[in-house]
Structure formats: structure tokens, C-alpha cells
């Protein structure tokens, strides 16, 4: 795991040193066959601290979907109705969700913020599925940026 630790430390030091912005937290992970290591800067960042990480997780989600497609667990052309109770929107494909071409709105129609300090708190997988069944898609829309599509 020494390699993973070295990578995480190097990335954290590089990005933390270049930002110099108070309030910015830099986290990095190194992953190797022997295991994973993480680093955070500043080092006194509380482990249970909350902060927005933005859309960076979309790249992680897309990578996981690609890996699952590569090993045959799923196909990007699978319809979401195969995996979720989607109602009339069951024909939307995983590829369309991943490429923002599903026609789904940016946010689920049933989303109601429960905690202004934690934007998605309380928005459960069950609520996302309900939102999928309620959503009105924009057929033929070239691209509609959809956080909702990635939640699904």
C-alpha cells in the first residue's frame, strides 16, 4: 500500500498548495491492488465534516457503469425499467442517463429540500424512483443537464 499512500499524499500536497484558498478542502485517494489510501488537506478537517463535492462524483458513477458494462453485468443500452420501477419512463437507457440525453429534468419533480445546509439530505432512493415515475421527459431534447439522471 506504500504506492497508494505516496500517490494520495502527493496529490493532496500538490492541489492544497496551489489553491491557497481558505475554506477549500482537498482530498485524494490512491488505489492499488494492495489497498487504498486517502489523504486530506488541511489535516485537521473533521472526518464527519460536511461539504459539497459538486459533480465530481458523476465521473466516478460513469466509470463504475463503464466497468460494469465491460464485465457484462449491465449494458449501457439497458432500459432503466430493467433496474428500477420506472413506470412510463422505463424506456430511458442507462446510456441516456449517463450522457444527459434522457430528457429528464435537472432535479426530480418531487424533490423538496429537507435541510438547507445539506441539499440532498432526506432524498432517498425510494423518492428518486418515485420522481422517475412522476417526471415528464422532454423527448428529442439534445441535452438536458440532469443531476436527477445521475442520482438514478
MODELLER restraints for C-alpha pairs under 7 A, 6 or more apart:
rsr = mdl.restraints
at = mdl.atoms
rsr.add(forms.Gaussian(group=physical.xy_distance, feature=features.Distance(at['CA:1:A'], at['CA:32:A']), mean=6.80, stdev=0.5))
rsr.add(forms.Gaussian(group=physical.xy_distance, feature=features.Distance(at['CA:1:A'], at['CA:34:A']), mean=5.29, stdev=0.5))
rsr.add(forms.Gaussian(group=physical.xy_distance, feature=features.Distance(at['CA:1:A'], at['CA:35:A']), mean=5.68, stdev=0.5))
rsr.add(forms.Gaussian(group=physical.xy_distance, feature=features.Distance(at['CA:1:A'], at['CA:36:A']), mean=6.76, stdev=0.5))
rsr.add(forms.Gaussian(group=physical.xy_distance, feature=features.Distance(at['CA:4:A'], at['CA:30:A']), mean=4.15, stdev=0.5))
rsr.add(forms.Gaussian(group=physical.xy_distance, feature=features.Distance(at['CA:4:A'], at['CA:31:A']), mean=5.37, stdev=0.5))
rsr.add(forms.Gaussian(group=physical.xy_distance, feature=features.Distance(at['CA:4:A'], at['CA:32:A']), mean=5.85, stdev=0.5))
rsr.add(forms.Gaussian(group=physical.xy_distance, feature=features.Distance(at['CA:4:A'], at['CA:36:A']), mean=5.89, stdev=0.5))
rsr.add(forms.Gaussian(group=physical.xy_distance, feature=features.Distance(at['CA:4:A'], at['CA:37:A']), mean=5.50, stdev=0.5))
rsr.add(forms.Gaussian(group=physical.xy_distance, feature=features.Distance(at['CA:5:A'], at['CA:30:A']), mean=6.24, stdev=0.5))
rsr.add(forms.Gaussian(group=physical.xy_distance, feature=features.Distance(at['CA:5:A'], at['CA:37:A']), mean=5.07, stdev=0.5))
rsr.add(forms.Gaussian(group=physical.xy_distance, feature=features.Distance(at['CA:5:A'], at['CA:38:A']), mean=6.90, stdev=0.5))
rsr.add(forms.Gaussian(group=physical.xy_distance, feature=features.Distance(at['CA:7:A'], at['CA:30:A']), mean=5.42, stdev=0.5))
rsr.add(forms.Gaussian(group=physical.xy_distance, feature=features.Distance(at['CA:8:A'], at['CA:28:A']), mean=5.11, stdev=0.5))
rsr.add(forms.Gaussian(group=physical.xy_distance, feature=features.Distance(at['CA:8:A'], at['CA:29:A']), mean=4.90, stdev=0.5))
rsr.add(forms.Gaussian(group=physical.xy_distance, feature=features.Distance(at['CA:8:A'], at['CA:30:A']), mean=4.89, stdev=0.5))
rsr.add(forms.Gaussian(group=physical.xy_distance, feature=features.Distance(at['CA:8:A'], at['CA:37:A']), mean=6.50, stdev=0.5))
rsr.add(forms.Gaussian(group=physical.xy_distance, feature=features.Distance(at['CA:8:A'], at['CA:38:A']), mean=5.67, stdev=0.5))
rsr.add(forms.Gaussian(group=physical.xy_distance, feature=features.Distance(at['CA:8:A'], at['CA:39:A']), mean=5.59, stdev=0.5))
rsr.add(forms.Gaussian(group=physical.xy_distance, feature=features.Distance(at['CA:9:A'], at['CA:39:A']), mean=5.83, stdev=0.5))
rsr.add(forms.Gaussian(group=physical.xy_distance, feature=features.Distance(at['CA:11:A'], at['CA:28:A']), mean=6.20, stdev=0.5))
rsr.add(forms.Gaussian(group=physical.xy_distance, feature=features.Distance(at['CA:12:A'], at['CA:26:A']), mean=6.07, stdev=0.5))
rsr.add(forms.Gaussian(group=physical.xy_distance, feature=features.Distance(at['CA:12:A'], at['CA:27:A']), mean=6.12, stdev=0.5))
rsr.add(forms.Gaussian(group=physical.xy_distance, feature=features.Distance(at['CA:12:A'], at['CA:28:A']), mean=5.71, stdev=0.5))
rsr.add(forms.Gaussian(group=physical.xy_distance, feature=features.Distance(at['CA:12:A'], at['CA:39:A']), mean=6.39, stdev=0.5))
rsr.add(forms.Gaussian(group=physical.xy_distance, feature=features.Distance(at['CA:12:A'], at['CA:40:A']), mean=6.35, stdev=0.5))
rsr.add(forms.Gaussian(group=physical.xy_distance, feature=features.Distance(at['CA:12:A'], at['CA:41:A']), mean=6.37, stdev=0.5))
rsr.add(forms.Gaussian(group=physical.xy_distance, feature=features.Distance(at['CA:15:A'], at['CA:26:A']), mean=6.75, stdev=0.5))
rsr.add(forms.Gaussian(group=physical.xy_distance, feature=features.Distance(at['CA:16:A'], at['CA:26:A']), mean=5.88, stdev=0.5))
rsr.add(forms.Gaussian(group=physical.xy_distance, feature=features.Distance(at['CA:16:A'], at['CA:41:A']), mean=6.28, stdev=0.5))
rsr.add(forms.Gaussian(group=physical.xy_distance, feature=features.Distance(at['CA:25:A'], at['CA:41:A']), mean=5.80, stdev=0.5))
rsr.add(forms.Gaussian(group=physical.xy_distance, feature=features.Distance(at['CA:25:A'], at['CA:42:A']), mean=6.46, stdev=0.5))
rsr.add(forms.Gaussian(group=physical.xy_distance, feature=features.Distance(at['CA:26:A'], at['CA:40:A']), mean=5.67, stdev=0.5))
rsr.add(forms.Gaussian(group=physical.xy_distance, feature=features.Distance(at['CA:26:A'], at['CA:41:A']), mean=5.23, stdev=0.5))
rsr.add(forms.Gaussian(group=physical.xy_distance, feature=features.Distance(at['CA:27:A'], at['CA:39:A']), mean=5.78, stdev=0.5))
rsr.add(forms.Gaussian(group=physical.xy_distance, feature=features.Distance(at['CA:27:A'], at['CA:40:A']), mean=4.36, stdev=0.5))
rsr.add(forms.Gaussian(group=physical.xy_distance, feature=features.Distance(at['CA:27:A'], at['CA:41:A']), mean=6.47, stdev=0.5))
rsr.add(forms.Gaussian(group=physical.xy_distance, feature=features.Distance(at['CA:28:A'], at['CA:38:A']), mean=5.68, stdev=0.5))
rsr.add(forms.Gaussian(group=physical.xy_distance, feature=features.Distance(at['CA:28:A'], at['CA:39:A']), mean=5.49, stdev=0.5))
rsr.add(forms.Gaussian(group=physical.xy_distance, feature=features.Distance(at['CA:28:A'], at['CA:40:A']), mean=6.51, stdev=0.5))
rsr.add(forms.Gaussian(group=physical.xy_distance, feature=features.Distance(at['CA:29:A'], at['CA:36:A']), mean=6.86, stdev=0.5))
rsr.add(forms.Gaussian(group=physical.xy_distance, feature=features.Distance(at['CA:29:A'], at['CA:37:A']), mean=5.61, stdev=0.5))
rsr.add(forms.Gaussian(group=physical.xy_distance, feature=features.Distance(at['CA:29:A'], at['CA:38:A']), mean=4.35, stdev=0.5))
rsr.add(forms.Gaussian(group=physical.xy_distance, feature=features.Distance(at['CA:29:A'], at['CA:39:A']), mean=6.53, stdev=0.5))
rsr.add(forms.Gaussian(group=physical.xy_distance, feature=features.Distance(at['CA:30:A'], at['CA:36:A']), mean=5.55, stdev=0.5))
rsr.add(forms.Gaussian(group=physical.xy_distance, feature=features.Distance(at['CA:30:A'], at['CA:37:A']), mean=5.31, stdev=0.5))
rsr.add(forms.Gaussian(group=physical.xy_distance, feature=features.Distance(at['CA:30:A'], at['CA:38:A']), mean=6.42, stdev=0.5))
rsr.add(forms.Gaussian(group=physical.xy_distance, feature=features.Distance(at['CA:31:A'], at['CA:37:A']), mean=6.60, stdev=0.5))
rsr.add(forms.Gaussian(group=physical.xy_distance, feature=features.Distance(at['CA:58:A'], at['CA:150:A']), mean=6.72, stdev=0.5))
rsr.add(forms.Gaussian(group=physical.xy_distance, feature=features.Distance(at['CA:62:A'], at['CA:98:A']), mean=6.45, stdev=0.5))
rsr.add(forms.Gaussian(group=physical.xy_distance, feature=features.Distance(at['CA:68:A'], at['CA:74:A']), mean=5.85, stdev=0.5))
rsr.add(forms.Gaussian(group=physical.xy_distance, feature=features.Distance(at['CA:69:A'], at['CA:75:A']), mean=5.05, stdev=0.5))
rsr.add(forms.Gaussian(group=physical.xy_distance, feature=features.Distance(at['CA:69:A'], at['CA:76:A']), mean=6.47, stdev=0.5))
rsr.add(forms.Gaussian(group=physical.xy_distance, feature=features.Distance(at['CA:76:A'], at['CA:93:A']), mean=6.75, stdev=0.5))
rsr.add(forms.Gaussian(group=physical.xy_distance, feature=features.Distance(at['CA:76:A'], at['CA:94:A']), mean=4.99, stdev=0.5))
rsr.add(forms.Gaussian(group=physical.xy_distance, feature=features.Distance(at['CA:76:A'], at['CA:95:A']), mean=4.75, stdev=0.5))
rsr.add(forms.Gaussian(group=physical.xy_distance, feature=features.Distance(at['CA:77:A'], at['CA:93:A']), mean=5.36, stdev=0.5))
rsr.add(forms.Gaussian(group=physical.xy_distance, feature=features.Distance(at['CA:77:A'], at['CA:94:A']), mean=6.03, stdev=0.5))
rsr.add(forms.Gaussian(group=physical.xy_distance, feature=features.Distance(at['CA:77:A'], at['CA:95:A']), mean=5.91, stdev=0.5))
rsr.add(forms.Gaussian(group=physical.xy_distance, feature=features.Distance(at['CA:78:A'], at['CA:93:A']), mean=5.40, stdev=0.5))
rsr.add(forms.Gaussian(group=physical.xy_distance, feature=features.Distance(at['CA:78:A'], at['CA:94:A']), mean=5.94, stdev=0.5))
rsr.add(forms.Gaussian(group=physical.xy_distance, feature=features.Distance(at['CA:79:A'], at['CA:90:A']), mean=6.17, stdev=0.5))
rsr.add(forms.Gaussian(group=physical.xy_distance, feature=features.Distance(at['CA:79:A'], at['CA:91:A']), mean=5.06, stdev=0.5))
rsr.add(forms.Gaussian(group=physical.xy_distance, feature=features.Distance(at['CA:79:A'], at['CA:92:A']), mean=5.37, stdev=0.5))
rsr.add(forms.Gaussian(group=physical.xy_distance, feature=features.Distance(at['CA:79:A'], at['CA:93:A']), mean=4.19, stdev=0.5))
rsr.add(forms.Gaussian(group=physical.xy_distance, feature=features.Distance(at['CA:79:A'], at['CA:94:A']), mean=6.28, stdev=0.5))
rsr.add(forms.Gaussian(group=physical.xy_distance, feature=features.Distance(at['CA:80:A'], at['CA:86:A']), mean=6.87, stdev=0.5))
rsr.add(forms.Gaussian(group=physical.xy_distance, feature=features.Distance(at['CA:80:A'], at['CA:90:A']), mean=5.36, stdev=0.5))
rsr.add(forms.Gaussian(group=physical.xy_distance, feature=features.Distance(at['CA:80:A'], at['CA:91:A']), mean=6.41, stdev=0.5))
rsr.add(forms.Gaussian(group=physical.xy_distance, feature=features.Distance(at['CA:80:A'], at['CA:92:A']), mean=5.67, stdev=0.5))
rsr.add(forms.Gaussian(group=physical.xy_distance, feature=features.Distance(at['CA:80:A'], at['CA:93:A']), mean=5.53, stdev=0.5))
rsr.add(forms.Gaussian(group=physical.xy_distance, feature=features.Distance(at['CA:80:A'], at['CA:94:A']), mean=6.10, stdev=0.5))
rsr.add(forms.Gaussian(group=physical.xy_distance, feature=features.Distance(at['CA:81:A'], at['CA:90:A']), mean=3.88, stdev=0.5))
rsr.add(forms.Gaussian(group=physical.xy_distance, feature=features.Distance(at['CA:81:A'], at['CA:91:A']), mean=6.31, stdev=0.5))
rsr.add(forms.Gaussian(group=physical.xy_distance, feature=features.Distance(at['CA:84:A'], at['CA:129:A']), mean=6.94, stdev=0.5))
rsr.add(forms.Gaussian(group=physical.xy_distance, feature=features.Distance(at['CA:85:A'], at['CA:129:A']), mean=6.76, stdev=0.5))
rsr.add(forms.Gaussian(group=physical.xy_distance, feature=features.Distance(at['CA:86:A'], at['CA:129:A']), mean=6.65, stdev=0.5))
rsr.add(forms.Gaussian(group=physical.xy_distance, feature=features.Distance(at['CA:86:A'], at['CA:132:A']), mean=5.85, stdev=0.5))
rsr.add(forms.Gaussian(group=physical.xy_distance, feature=features.Distance(at['CA:86:A'], at['CA:133:A']), mean=5.14, stdev=0.5))
rsr.add(forms.Gaussian(group=physical.xy_distance, feature=features.Distance(at['CA:87:A'], at['CA:133:A']), mean=5.08, stdev=0.5))
rsr.add(forms.Gaussian(group=physical.xy_distance, feature=features.Distance(at['CA:88:A'], at['CA:133:A']), mean=6.59, stdev=0.5))
rsr.add(forms.Gaussian(group=physical.xy_distance, feature=features.Distance(at['CA:89:A'], at['CA:132:A']), mean=6.83, stdev=0.5))
rsr.add(forms.Gaussian(group=physical.xy_distance, feature=features.Distance(at['CA:89:A'], at['CA:133:A']), mean=6.39, stdev=0.5))
rsr.add(forms.Gaussian(group=physical.xy_distance, feature=features.Distance(at['CA:92:A'], at['CA:102:A']), mean=6.03, stdev=0.5))
rsr.add(forms.Gaussian(group=physical.xy_distance, feature=features.Distance(at['CA:96:A'], at['CA:102:A']), mean=4.64, stdev=0.5))
rsr.add(forms.Gaussian(group=physical.xy_distance, feature=features.Distance(at['CA:97:A'], at['CA:149:A']), mean=4.90, stdev=0.5))
rsr.add(forms.Gaussian(group=physical.xy_distance, feature=features.Distance(at['CA:97:A'], at['CA:150:A']), mean=6.33, stdev=0.5))
rsr.add(forms.Gaussian(group=physical.xy_distance, feature=features.Distance(at['CA:98:A'], at['CA:150:A']), mean=6.61, stdev=0.5))
rsr.add(forms.Gaussian(group=physical.xy_distance, feature=features.Distance(at['CA:100:A'], at['CA:143:A']), mean=5.58, stdev=0.5))
rsr.add(forms.Gaussian(group=physical.xy_distance, feature=features.Distance(at['CA:100:A'], at['CA:144:A']), mean=5.61, stdev=0.5))
rsr.add(forms.Gaussian(group=physical.xy_distance, feature=features.Distance(at['CA:100:A'], at['CA:145:A']), mean=5.37, stdev=0.5))
rsr.add(forms.Gaussian(group=physical.xy_distance, feature=features.Distance(at['CA:100:A'], at['CA:146:A']), mean=5.89, stdev=0.5))
rsr.add(forms.Gaussian(group=physical.xy_distance, feature=features.Distance(at['CA:101:A'], at['CA:141:A']), mean=6.88, stdev=0.5))
rsr.add(forms.Gaussian(group=physical.xy_distance, feature=features.Distance(at['CA:101:A'], at['CA:142:A']), mean=6.17, stdev=0.5))
rsr.add(forms.Gaussian(group=physical.xy_distance, feature=features.Distance(at['CA:101:A'], at['CA:143:A']), mean=4.91, stdev=0.5))
rsr.add(forms.Gaussian(group=physical.xy_distance, feature=features.Distance(at['CA:101:A'], at['CA:144:A']), mean=6.29, stdev=0.5))
rsr.add(forms.Gaussian(group=physical.xy_distance, feature=features.Distance(at['CA:103:A'], at['CA:137:A']), mean=4.68, stdev=0.5))
rsr.add(forms.Gaussian(group=physical.xy_distance, feature=features.Distance(at['CA:103:A'], at['CA:138:A']), mean=4.47, stdev=0.5))
rsr.add(forms.Gaussian(group=physical.xy_distance, feature=features.Distance(at['CA:103:A'], at['CA:139:A']), mean=5.76, stdev=0.5))
rsr.add(forms.Gaussian(group=physical.xy_distance, feature=features.Distance(at['CA:103:A'], at['CA:141:A']), mean=5.79, stdev=0.5))
rsr.add(forms.Gaussian(group=physical.xy_distance, feature=features.Distance(at['CA:103:A'], at['CA:144:A']), mean=6.06, stdev=0.5))
rsr.add(forms.Gaussian(group=physical.xy_distance, feature=features.Distance(at['CA:104:A'], at['CA:135:A']), mean=6.75, stdev=0.5))
rsr.add(forms.Gaussian(group=physical.xy_distance, feature=features.Distance(at['CA:104:A'], at['CA:136:A']), mean=6.92, stdev=0.5))
rsr.add(forms.Gaussian(group=physical.xy_distance, feature=features.Distance(at['CA:104:A'], at['CA:137:A']), mean=4.82, stdev=0.5))
rsr.add(forms.Gaussian(group=physical.xy_distance, feature=features.Distance(at['CA:104:A'], at['CA:138:A']), mean=6.63, stdev=0.5))
rsr.add(forms.Gaussian(group=physical.xy_distance, feature=features.Distance(at['CA:104:A'], at['CA:146:A']), mean=6.49, stdev=0.5))
rsr.add(forms.Gaussian(group=physical.xy_distance, feature=features.Distance(at['CA:104:A'], at['CA:149:A']), mean=6.64, stdev=0.5))
rsr.add(forms.Gaussian(group=physical.xy_distance, feature=features.Distance(at['CA:105:A'], at['CA:137:A']), mean=6.87, stdev=0.5))
rsr.add(forms.Gaussian(group=physical.xy_distance, feature=features.Distance(at['CA:105:A'], at['CA:144:A']), mean=6.87, stdev=0.5))
rsr.add(forms.Gaussian(group=physical.xy_distance, feature=features.Distance(at['CA:105:A'], at['CA:146:A']), mean=5.81, stdev=0.5))
rsr.add(forms.Gaussian(group=physical.xy_distance, feature=features.Distance(at['CA:105:A'], at['CA:148:A']), mean=6.94, stdev=0.5))
rsr.add(forms.Gaussian(group=physical.xy_distance, feature=features.Distance(at['CA:106:A'], at['CA:144:A']), mean=6.99, stdev=0.5))
rsr.add(forms.Gaussian(group=physical.xy_distance, feature=features.Distance(at['CA:106:A'], at['CA:145:A']), mean=5.77, stdev=0.5))
rsr.add(forms.Gaussian(group=physical.xy_distance, feature=features.Distance(at['CA:106:A'], at['CA:146:A']), mean=3.82, stdev=0.5))
rsr.add(forms.Gaussian(group=physical.xy_distance, feature=features.Distance(at['CA:106:A'], at['CA:147:A']), mean=5.36, stdev=0.5))
rsr.add(forms.Gaussian(group=physical.xy_distance, feature=features.Distance(at['CA:106:A'], at['CA:148:A']), mean=5.70, stdev=0.5))
rsr.add(forms.Gaussian(group=physical.xy_distance, feature=features.Distance(at['CA:107:A'], at['CA:146:A']), mean=6.53, stdev=0.5))
rsr.add(forms.Gaussian(group=physical.xy_distance, feature=features.Distance(at['CA:107:A'], at['CA:147:A']), mean=6.00, stdev=0.5))
rsr.add(forms.Gaussian(group=physical.xy_distance, feature=features.Distance(at['CA:107:A'], at['CA:148:A']), mean=4.91, stdev=0.5))
rsr.add(forms.Gaussian(group=physical.xy_distance, feature=features.Distance(at['CA:108:A'], at['CA:128:A']), mean=6.87, stdev=0.5))
rsr.add(forms.Gaussian(group=physical.xy_distance, feature=features.Distance(at['CA:108:A'], at['CA:131:A']), mean=5.19, stdev=0.5))
rsr.add(forms.Gaussian(group=physical.xy_distance, feature=features.Distance(at['CA:108:A'], at['CA:135:A']), mean=6.89, stdev=0.5))
rsr.add(forms.Gaussian(group=physical.xy_distance, feature=features.Distance(at['CA:108:A'], at['CA:148:A']), mean=5.62, stdev=0.5))
rsr.add(forms.Gaussian(group=physical.xy_distance, feature=features.Distance(at['CA:109:A'], at['CA:131:A']), mean=5.74, stdev=0.5))
rsr.add(forms.Gaussian(group=physical.xy_distance, feature=features.Distance(at['CA:109:A'], at['CA:134:A']), mean=6.81, stdev=0.5))
rsr.add(forms.Gaussian(group=physical.xy_distance, feature=features.Distance(at['CA:109:A'], at['CA:135:A']), mean=6.03, stdev=0.5))
rsr.add(forms.Gaussian(group=physical.xy_distance, feature=features.Distance(at['CA:110:A'], at['CA:131:A']), mean=5.46, stdev=0.5))
rsr.add(forms.Gaussian(group=physical.xy_distance, feature=features.Distance(at['CA:113:A'], at['CA:119:A']), mean=6.11, stdev=0.5))
rsr.add(forms.Gaussian(group=physical.xy_distance, feature=features.Distance(at['CA:113:A'], at['CA:120:A']), mean=6.77, stdev=0.5))
rsr.add(forms.Gaussian(group=physical.xy_distance, feature=features.Distance(at['CA:114:A'], at['CA:121:A']), mean=6.24, stdev=0.5))
rsr.add(forms.Gaussian(group=physical.xy_distance, feature=features.Distance(at['CA:114:A'], at['CA:122:A']), mean=6.24, stdev=0.5))
rsr.add(forms.Gaussian(group=physical.xy_distance, feature=features.Distance(at['CA:115:A'], at['CA:121:A']), mean=6.25, stdev=0.5))
rsr.add(forms.Gaussian(group=physical.xy_distance, feature=features.Distance(at['CA:128:A'], at['CA:152:A']), mean=6.57, stdev=0.5))
